Every structure is written in C-alpha cells, then in structure tokens.
Amino acid sequence: MKPIYCPDYYKDFKCTASFCKHTCCAGWEIDIDEVSLQRFLGFPDIAEHIRDGSIILDKDERCPFLRKDGLCQMITDHGEDFICDICKEHPRFYNEYEDHIEAGLGLVCEEACRIILDHEVTSSPAPLRELKSNILTSRERARFLKTLEVMDPEWTKITDRITELDISLSDEEKAISGHENEFTNFTSYLLYRYPGQTGFAAESTYLLADLITAGIEIHEAARMFSGEIEYSDINIDKAIEFFNSDD
C-alpha cells in the first residue's frame, strides 16, 4: 500500500452536520459506490430513492435523507459507517502519484475552508509575482468567469460587481496584505492540490482579492470560488488552461 501524506490540519476536520450553513447534502449529485449500492438495495425505504446508481434528489435538489434539522436519516438509523463513500469522504481529495498519495481537504466545505485559511502560517510567504509573470486585470478575470458554467446565480452578480468596480492591482494587493495568513494558506492549498499549476494559483489568489474587494467575506469568498471553479469538471479544466497562459 502506498503511503499517504496530508497537511497537519487534515486531522482537525470534523463535519459540523446540522450547524453547516451550506450543506453538501443539497445541490450535488450523489453517486453511490458499488458496495454501498448493494447494501442500500437491501432496504426498501432507501432503494426507492435510488435510480441509475444515484440518489434521487427532491424538487429542491436536497437529498431525501437530509432531515429538516440538517442531520442525515441514514446515519441516525444505521450509523456513520452505513453511508456511501462519497458522503463519507467529502470534502477530502486524494492525488495519487507513483510512490505515494497526497490527501487534503476541499475549500467548498465551509468548515474545511475555515480550518485551511485560519491555519497558522509558520514561514514567510513567497511573493505571488514569482508564480506568474503577467497578472490579468480584475475585468479580464471577470470576463473569463462569465464564459464558465454557473453553479450559483449569486456568482454572476458578484462577477458583475467586480467588472463595475474595475478593481486595481493596488486594491488587490491591499486585500492580500490585509489577510496575509489566509491568502498564504489559500495559495498553498492550490499549489498542493494542483501541483505545477502556478499560473492558476496566482490568478485564483488575485481573484480571491477581487471577491474581497467586492465585499465578500474571505472565507465565504474562498468557499464560493471552490464551488464555482473547483467542483465543476468543465470549469476547473478551463480555468487551469486560461489562468496558466501568460498571453
């Protein structure tokens, strides 16, 4: 078995369940792994909510097992080990290499985002300019974002606001210097999750500065970035390609 490495804050994560403001049990497709699927099909009250290997969401795109109090009915009835792999693992991710695996937490989860950004930085951050020679303007970045798939309609309003403000480089660097610890952790997260994608990390960091300058709280800005960019296969591929270009 390959050794697994992870950031030192990785072990601190624990789902906040009913206290979460942005539940992962709504608005996301829930694909069931084969072992869990066979287990679920043995329970008629669960099997009736499954189609083509996925859980059928209700009209509000909520998991039918998500209770009004924010808890999972499956866990309440059968325990945490009963649920499928995707529900157990979220928001964790794994990058597999030839001789090891690197694990991490995704920013799309508000609790994971808090842990990642607030983690105390023990070394001096490297200048962002060393990551990319030609940083885009806020309007260029916002113009690109409008070409992507929209996950949350609120995102469109925010990108429109960035365009209207025409945020300057000095505004962005002021936002970064005002939250140095959080920005260092944000950039480090991107370089860890997407190794070698330095242009993407730099532009995404300045995008986070744009979001903050537009009035979004830093943790919420990072969470929204992750939901809109990272958790769409189409968007993340386009963003990495576009942001890595120096043209």
VOPAGU-2260 file (C-alpha; in pm, 1 decimal, decimal comma):
REM VOPAGU-2260
SITE   aa  ch    i         X         Y         Z
SITE  MET   A    0       0,0       0,0       0,0
SITE  LYS   A    1     128,4     348,5     -89,4
SITE  PRO   A    2     199,9     586,2     199,7
SITE  ILE   A    3     -49,3     872,3     237,6
SITE  TYR   A    4      69,4    1222,6     321,7
SITE  CYS   A    5    -154,0    1510,9     427,3
SITE  PRO   A    6    -133,0    1864,8     573,0
SITE  ASP   A    7    -104,1    1880,4     950,9
SITE  TYR   A    8    -451,6    2038,7     977,3
SITE  TYR   A    9    -611,9    1747,1     790,4
SITE  LYS   A   10    -688,4    1556,3    1110,8
SITE  ASP   A   11    -870,9    1858,0    1259,1
SITE  PHE   A   12   -1166,8    1830,6    1022,0
SITE  LYS   A   13   -1499,5    1706,0    1151,4
SITE  CYS   A   14   -1833,9    1759,7     977,1
SITE  THR   A   15   -2044,3    2017,7    1159,1
SITE  ALA   A   16   -2364,0    1844,8    1035,9
SITE  SER   A   17   -2672,6    2044,9    1136,4
SITE  PHE   A   18   -2463,6    2356,4    1211,3
SITE  CYS   A   19   -2348,0    2384,5     848,2
SITE  LYS   A   20   -2495,4    2677,1     651,9
SITE  HIS   A   21   -2410,8    2526,2     312,1
SITE  THR   A   22   -2492,9    2157,4     339,5
SITE  CYS   A   23   -2325,7    1921,6      93,6
SITE  CYS   A   24   -2649,1    1716,8     101,0
SITE  ALA   A   25   -2821,1    1961,2    -134,7
SITE  GLY   A   26   -2744,2    2074,4    -487,8
SITE  TRP   A   27   -2486,8    1800,0    -552,5
SITE  GLU   A   28   -2525,5    1479,2    -749,2
SITE  ILE   A   29   -2479,5    1182,4    -514,2
SITE  ASP   A   30   -2326,8     886,8    -698,4
SITE  ILE   A   31   -2322,4     565,0    -496,8
SITE  ASP   A   32   -2022,7     330,1    -499,0
SITE  GLU   A   33   -2098,0     -31,9    -590,4
SITE  VAL   A   34   -2050,1    -180,2    -242,1
SITE  SER   A   35   -2279,3      76,6     -80,3
SITE  LEU   A   36   -2532,5      38,7    -362,0
SITE  GLN   A   37   -2571,0    -330,9    -294,9
SITE  ARG   A   38   -2613,0    -254,6      75,2
SITE  PHE   A   39   -2872,2      15,6      12,9
SITE  LEU   A   40   -3078,4    -203,1    -220,1
SITE  GLY   A   41   -3141,8    -433,3      74,7
SITE  PHE   A   42   -3350,3    -161,8     240,6
SITE  PRO   A   43   -3675,9     -85,2      52,2
SITE  ASP   A   44   -3715,0     257,6     216,2
SITE  ILE   A   45   -3371,8     352,8      77,6
SITE  ALA   A   46   -3389,3     166,3    -253,5
SITE  GLU   A   47   -3698,6     362,6    -360,5
SITE  HIS   A   48   -3485,8     678,2    -367,1
SITE  ILE   A   49   -3219,2     532,2    -597,9
SITE  ARG   A   50   -3205,2     545,2    -974,7
SITE  ASP   A   51   -2917,7     452,9   -1205,9
SITE  GLY   A   52   -2674,1     424,6    -918,1
SITE  SER   A   53   -2750,4     768,2    -775,7
SITE  ILE   A   54   -2973,7     905,3    -503,2
SITE  ILE   A   55   -3278,1    1084,9    -645,9
SITE  LEU   A   56   -3285,0    1441,8    -513,1
SITE  ASP   A   57   -3616,6    1604,7    -424,2
SITE  LYS   A   58   -3764,6    1906,0    -605,2
SITE  ASP   A   59   -3539,5    2140,0    -405,4
SITE  GLU   A   60   -3232,5    1931,8    -501,2
SITE  ARG   A   61   -3197,9    1808,2    -145,2
SITE  CYS   A   62   -3105,6    1451,9     -53,9
SITE  PRO   A   63   -3426,3    1274,6      57,3
SITE  PHE   A   64   -3239,6    1153,7     366,8
SITE  LEU   A   65   -3147,9    1507,3     476,4
SITE  ARG   A   66   -3374,5    1590,0     768,1
SITE  LYS   A   67   -3511,7    1935,5     843,2
SITE  ASP   A   68   -3272,3    1964,1    1136,7
SITE  GLY   A   69   -2975,9    1916,1     898,9
SITE  LEU   A   70   -2893,8    1562,6    1013,3
SITE  CYS   A   71   -2877,3    1251,8     792,7
SITE  GLN   A   72   -3156,3     998,8     842,4
SITE  MET   A   73   -2929,0     716,8     724,6
SITE  ILE   A   74   -2672,1     795,7     992,3
SITE  THR   A   75   -2942,7     834,7    1255,7
SITE  ASP   A   76   -3091,4     494,4    1168,5
SITE  HIS   A   77   -2779,4     293,2    1080,9
SITE  GLY   A   78   -2466,5     479,0    1197,6
SITE  GLU   A   79   -2191,4     670,2    1014,3
SITE  ASP   A   80   -2034,2     359,2     860,8
SITE  PHE   A   81   -2355,4     288,4     669,1
SITE  ILE   A   82   -2344,6     582,6     426,8
SITE  CYS   A   83   -2180,2     564,2      82,1
SITE  ASP   A   84   -1818,3     654,2      11,0
SITE  ILE   A   85   -1883,8     995,0    -144,1
SITE  CYS   A   86   -2069,9    1106,7     169,3
SITE  LYS   A   87   -1801,0     965,4     399,0
SITE  GLU   A   88   -1511,6    1122,1     209,1
SITE  HIS   A   89   -1639,4    1470,9     125,5
SITE  PRO   A   90   -1468,4    1721,8     131,9
SITE  ARG   A   91   -1147,4    1516,4     120,7
SITE  PHE   A   92    -947,8    1474,3    -200,9
SITE  TYR   A   93    -660,7    1245,9    -299,0
SITE  ASN   A   94    -380,7    1296,7    -551,7
SITE  GLU   A   95    -217,8     966,2    -639,3
SITE  TYR   A   96     144,7     954,1    -750,5
SITE  GLU   A   97     372,6     666,6    -847,2
SITE  ASP   A   98     506,0     606,3    -497,9
SITE  HIS   A   99     264,4     789,1    -262,8
SITE  ILE   A  100     -75,1     954,6    -219,3
SITE  GLU   A  101    -134,8    1312,3    -105,7
SITE  ALA   A  102    -463,5    1379,5      75,3
SITE  GLY   A  103    -627,5    1712,2     151,9
SITE  LEU   A  104    -947,6    1897,4     231,7
SITE  GLY   A  105   -1151,1    2095,2     -23,2
SITE  LEU   A  106   -1241,1    2460,9      27,7
SITE  VAL   A  107   -1600,0    2407,2     -86,6
SITE  CYS   A  108   -1687,5    2285,5     264,2
SITE  GLU   A  109   -1725,6    2583,8     496,0
SITE  GLU   A  110   -1570,2    2404,9     795,0
SITE  ALA   A  111   -1277,0    2276,4     589,7
SITE  CYS   A  112   -1236,9    2625,9     445,3
SITE  ARG   A  113   -1218,7    2773,6     794,7
SITE  ILE   A  114    -956,3    2519,3     900,6
SITE  ILE   A  115    -744,0    2571,0     588,6
SITE  LEU   A  116    -747,3    2950,9     580,0
SITE  ASP   A  117    -710,4    3006,3     955,3
SITE  HIS   A  118    -426,2    2759,1     994,4
SITE  GLU   A  119    -128,1    2948,0    1137,5
SITE  VAL   A  120     146,2    3007,0     882,6
SITE  THR   A  121     490,6    2935,1    1023,7
SITE  SER   A  122     704,2    3051,1     731,6
SITE  SER   A  123     723,8    3369,2     524,4
SITE  PRO   A  124     502,7    3356,9     211,8
SITE  ALA   A  125     664,7    3362,3    -130,3
SITE  PRO   A  126     578,5    3666,7    -344,8
SITE  LEU   A  127     288,6    3590,3    -577,2
SITE  ARG   A  128     465,6    3763,4    -864,5
SITE  GLU   A  129     713,4    3475,6    -868,1
SITE  LEU   A  130     430,0    3240,0    -966,3
SITE  LYS   A  131     321,7    3423,0   -1281,9
SITE  SER   A  132     489,7    3696,0   -1482,6
SITE  ASN   A  133     178,7    3858,3   -1628,5
SITE  ILE   A  134    -116,8    3902,0   -1390,1
SITE  LEU   A  135    -453,9    3969,2   -1552,5
SITE  THR   A  136    -669,0    4268,2   -1459,9
SITE  SER   A  137    -979,4    4218,4   -1247,8
SITE  ARG   A  138   -1200,9    4288,3   -1550,5
SITE  GLU   A  139   -1014,3    4034,7   -1764,9
SITE  ARG   A  140   -1061,6    3777,3   -1492,8
SITE  ALA   A  141   -1430,4    3859,5   -1452,5
SITE  ARG   A  142   -1481,1    3847,5   -1830,0
SITE  PHE   A  143   -1337,4    3496,7   -1836,0
SITE  LEU   A  144   -1555,6    3385,1   -1544,0
SITE  LYS   A  145   -1864,2    3480,4   -1745,3
SITE  THR   A  146   -1773,2    3212,7   -2002,2
SITE  LEU   A  147   -1797,2    2935,6   -1740,9
SITE  GLU   A  148   -2082,9    2721,3   -1618,1
SITE  VAL   A  149   -2267,6    2899,7   -1335,0
SITE  MET   A  150   -2331,4    2688,0   -1025,8
SITE  ASP   A  151   -2490,4    2960,5    -809,9
SITE  PRO   A  152   -2677,4    3260,2    -961,3
SITE  GLU   A  153   -2526,1    3481,3    -689,7
SITE  TRP   A  154   -2187,8    3425,4    -854,4
SITE  THR   A  155   -2299,9    3616,1   -1164,4
SITE  LYS   A  156   -2398,9    3916,6    -952,7
SITE  ILE   A  157   -2058,5    3914,4    -786,0
SITE  THR   A  158   -1863,0    3894,8   -1112,5
SITE  ASP   A  159   -2077,0    4182,2   -1246,6
SITE  ARG   A  160   -1983,1    4385,3    -939,7
SITE  ILE   A  161   -1612,4    4314,1    -993,9
SITE  THR   A  162   -1647,0    4441,6   -1350,2
SITE  GLU   A  163   -1825,7    4758,1   -1236,6
SITE  LEU   A  164   -1566,8    4833,8    -968,3
SITE  ASP   A  165   -1272,4    4787,4   -1206,9
SITE  ILE   A  166   -1054,5    4682,9    -913,8
SITE  SER   A  167    -691,4    4793,3    -945,0
SITE  LEU   A  168    -378,2    4590,4    -876,1
SITE  SER   A  169    -307,2    4808,6    -572,3
SITE  ASP   A  170    -658,2    4732,5    -439,6
SITE  GLU   A  171    -591,6    4361,8    -482,3
SITE  GLU   A  172    -253,6    4375,7    -311,1
SITE  LYS   A  173    -406,1    4576,0     -25,6
SITE  ALA   A  174    -663,9    4299,6      24,9
SITE  ILE   A  175    -387,1    4036,8      18,4
SITE  SER   A  176    -164,2    4220,2     266,3
SITE  GLY   A  177    -463,5    4272,3     495,8
SITE  HIS   A  178    -524,8    3896,0     517,1
SITE  GLU   A  179    -171,6    3764,6     470,0
SITE  ASN   A  180    -218,7    3443,0     668,6
SITE  GLU   A  181    -538,2    3345,1     488,8
SITE  PHE   A  182    -401,2    3429,0     143,5
SITE  THR   A  183     -80,8    3235,9     205,3
SITE  ASN   A  184    -286,0    2932,5     303,1
SITE  PHE   A  185    -516,6    2975,5       3,7
SITE  THR   A  186    -226,2    2986,3    -241,3
SITE  SER   A  187     -51,7    2695,4     -68,4
SITE  TYR   A  188    -371,7    2492,4     -90,4
SITE  LEU   A  189    -393,3    2549,5    -466,1
SITE  LEU   A  190     -28,2    2462,2    -526,4
SITE  TYR   A  191     -72,5    2144,4    -320,2
SITE  ARG   A  192    -395,5    2034,6    -485,9
SITE  TYR   A  193    -287,0    2132,7    -838,9
SITE  PRO   A  194      91,1    2079,2    -845,5
SITE  GLY   A  195     273,0    2270,7   -1115,7
SITE  GLN   A  196     -25,1    2495,9   -1193,9
SITE  THR   A  197     143,5    2813,9   -1075,0
SITE  GLY   A  198     -41,5    3049,7   -1308,6
SITE  PHE   A  199    -373,4    2910,3   -1193,5
SITE  ALA   A  200    -270,7    2953,5    -828,4
SITE  ALA   A  201    -160,1    3314,5    -881,8
SITE  GLU   A  202    -466,9    3425,3   -1079,2
SITE  SER   A  203    -702,6    3247,4    -838,5
SITE  THR   A  204    -536,5    3427,1    -548,3
SITE  TYR   A  205    -590,6    3763,5    -714,0
SITE  LEU   A  206    -946,7    3657,4    -792,9
SITE  LEU   A  207    -997,0    3596,7    -421,6
SITE  ALA   A  208    -867,3    3950,7    -363,2
SITE  ASP   A  209   -1122,9    4077,8    -617,0
SITE  LEU   A  210   -1403,1    3899,2    -432,6
SITE  ILE   A  211   -1299,7    4050,5    -100,1
SITE  THR   A  212   -1270,3    4398,0    -251,7
SITE  ALA   A  213   -1622,8    4347,7    -389,0
SITE  GLY   A  214   -1745,0    4299,0     -32,2
SITE  ILE   A  215   -1741,1    3920,5      16,9
SITE  GLU   A  216   -1603,7    3789,1     348,6
SITE  ILE   A  217   -1280,5    3598,4     285,7
SITE  HIS   A  218   -1396,3    3253,2     399,0
SITE  GLU   A  219   -1720,3    3281,5     202,0
SITE  ALA   A  220   -1526,0    3411,2     -99,4
SITE  ALA   A  221   -1293,0    3109,9     -91,9
SITE  ARG   A  222   -1585,7    2870,8     -49,6
SITE  MET   A  223   -1772,0    3024,7    -344,0
SITE  PHE   A  224   -1458,2    3015,4    -559,1
SITE  SER   A  225   -1420,7    2645,8    -484,3
SITE  GLY   A  226   -1785,1    2567,6    -556,6
SITE  GLU   A  227   -1786,2    2757,9    -884,7
SITE  ILE   A  228   -1441,6    2665,8   -1017,1
SITE  GLU   A  229   -1311,0    2350,6    -849,8
SITE  TYR   A  230   -1631,1    2149,6    -827,3
SITE  SER   A  231   -1721,3    2172,8   -1194,1
SITE  ASP   A  232   -1504,5    1947,2   -1410,8
SITE  ILE   A  233   -1563,1    2180,0   -1705,3
SITE  ASN   A  234   -1479,2    2498,6   -1515,0
SITE  ILE   A  235   -1165,2    2374,9   -1344,6
SITE  ASP   A  236   -1016,8    2249,8   -1672,7
SITE  LYS   A  237   -1091,6    2580,5   -1847,8
SITE  ALA   A  238    -961,6    2787,3   -1555,7
SITE  ILE   A  239    -634,0    2597,8   -1532,5
SITE  GLU   A  240    -576,7    2634,4   -1906,8
SITE  PHE   A  241    -671,3    3003,6   -1918,4
SITE  PHE   A  242    -500,0    3118,1   -1599,5
SITE  ASN   A  243    -176,2    2938,8   -1683,7
SITE  SER   A  244    -139,3    3141,3   -2001,8
SITE  ASP   A  245      87,9    3446,8   -1999,1
SITE  ASP   A  246     -62,7    3578,1   -2321,9
